[in-house]
Amino acid sequence: MDKIFIPPIKIQGIKTKLLPLIERNVLPLDELLWVEPFMGSGVVGFNLRPQRALFADNNPHLIAFYNAIRFEKISSYIVKNFLTEQGKILSERGDDYYYEVRERFNKFHEPLDFLFLNRSCFNGLIRFNREGKFNVPYGHKSQRFSKAYVTKIVNQVRYVEESLLCFDWKFLCQDFRETLAQIDDSKQVFIYCDPPYIGRHVDYYNSWSVEDERTLCDTLKNSGKYFMISTWLQNKFRINSCVEDIWKFCRTEMQEHFYHVGAKEINRNSIVEAVLMNYEPPEENNGL
Ligand SMILES: C[S@@+](CC[C@H](N)C(=O)[O-])C[C@H]1O[C@@H](n2cnc3c(N)ncnc32)[C@H](O)[C@@H]1O
């Protein structure tokens, strides 16, 4: 992977940093259908570029956004005009306008408004409250949608648009149980799962329990398909006991990375993340 592609919609838990580890351990995808039941931003599948893929998530707004590109309801050209125009209004009216768009999105759920909010809200977060309403505040910055920023987003949308012309990629809004139930025996598939971390319920679409983790594990095991899941192993404070309890039959490859919370050295924490697989290492990486 020469250059990592960053998707237009950002989410918490985006696996950009884990991509090299995933790429080294994934099986050659030429003959396999890529199934990603927790697509999130889509950064993993979008960078591995399988010929055929099923991307799913229980967050309807992520799926609606990619389906709008797939069915040509929105294009890079439309995005450029929209963000340029809306960005101009935002620079004139500031906070008031951001909250107006947020309200509009919570009523009509338009994919372009979702993109606008995701790229102008505080810290680029997506978070939905108990009623499923987007509730992230404005991320103050003068010239939010500068010409360079709009171009960057437009290029990200164009990447997906062009990929959809070459590849057979589908997007479905559904629970992971449904996605996994859809895989029939005849399909040659590779399943990549990146579920939310247990106990870190951050928003409406991200609750996750030990029971969910067990169901996921049993379903994957019984499917008889190749799978990989990504998770965390340990940080400064805790060890993820699920890996030992639930996933102990899997092969584990790990990677440590540092993240900063503020400028001081003392705030430089490390986390060990891992990919867990039910197959032996690929003999040689096919350069995906
Ligand atoms: C850790 S994120 C995935 C991140 C993604 N791999 C990336 O790099 O952007 C987990 C995703 O799972 C979705 N999700 C949570 N519970 C789910 C469920 N029961 N079924 C399907 N998707 C679910 C969330 O909406 C979220 O997008």
The ligand as a Tripos MOL2 file, in Angstrom:
@<TRIPOS>MOLECULE
LIG
   27    29     1     0     0
SMALL
NO_CHARGES

@<TRIPOS>ATOM
      1 C1        -14.7360    0.4210   15.7150 C.3       1 LIG1
      2 S1        -15.9260    0.9660   14.5650 S.3       1 LIG1
      3 C2        -15.3180    0.3560   13.0300 C.3       1 LIG1
      4 C3        -14.1630    1.1760   12.5520 C.3       1 LIG1
      5 C4        -13.7100    0.8770   11.1350 C.3       1 LIG1
      6 N1        -13.0100   -0.3900   11.0430 N.3       1 LIG1
      7 C5        -12.8130    2.0010   10.6590 C.2       1 LIG1
      8 O1        -11.5890    1.7770   10.5400 O.co2     1 LIG1
      9 O2        -13.3190    3.0910   10.4180 O.co2     1 LIG1
     10 C6        -17.3010   -0.0230   14.8820 C.3       1 LIG1
     11 C7        -18.4760    0.1820   13.9360 C.3       1 LIG1
     12 O3        -19.4330   -0.8360   14.2300 O.3       1 LIG1
     13 C8        -20.7340   -0.3120   14.0920 C.3       1 LIG1
     14 N2        -21.5960   -1.1640   14.9380 N.ar      1 LIG1
     15 C9        -21.7610   -1.1530   16.2900 C.ar      1 LIG1
     16 N3        -22.5990   -2.1310   16.6920 N.ar      1 LIG1
     17 C10       -22.9700   -2.8100   15.5660 C.ar      1 LIG1
     18 C11       -23.8140   -3.9270   15.3160 C.ar      1 LIG1
     19 N4        -24.4660   -4.5460   16.3100 N.pl3     1 LIG1
     20 N5        -23.9550   -4.3550   14.0290 N.ar      1 LIG1
     21 C12       -23.3270   -3.7110   13.0090 C.ar      1 LIG1
     22 N6        -22.5100   -2.6300   13.1860 N.ar      1 LIG1
     23 C13       -22.3320   -2.1910   14.4430 C.ar      1 LIG1
     24 C14       -20.6290    1.1420   14.5480 C.3       1 LIG1
     25 O4        -21.6390    1.9090   13.9550 O.3       1 LIG1
     26 C15       -19.2160    1.5090   14.0720 C.3       1 LIG1
     27 O5        -19.2800    2.1230   12.8120 O.3       1 LIG1
@<TRIPOS>BOND
     1     1     2 1
     2     2     3 1
     3     2    10 1
     4     3     4 1
     5     4     5 1
     6     5     6 1
     7     5     7 1
     8     7     8 2
     9     7     9 1
    10    10    11 1
    11    11    12 1
    12    11    26 1
    13    12    13 1
    14    13    14 1
    15    13    24 1
    16    14    15 ar
    17    14    23 ar
    18    15    16 ar
    19    16    17 ar
    20    17    18 ar
    21    17    23 ar
    22    18    19 1
    23    18    20 ar
    24    20    21 ar
    25    21    22 ar
    26    22    23 ar
    27    24    25 1
    28    24    26 1
    29    26    27 1
@<TRIPOS>SUBSTRUCTURE
     1 LIG1         1 GROUP 0 **** ****
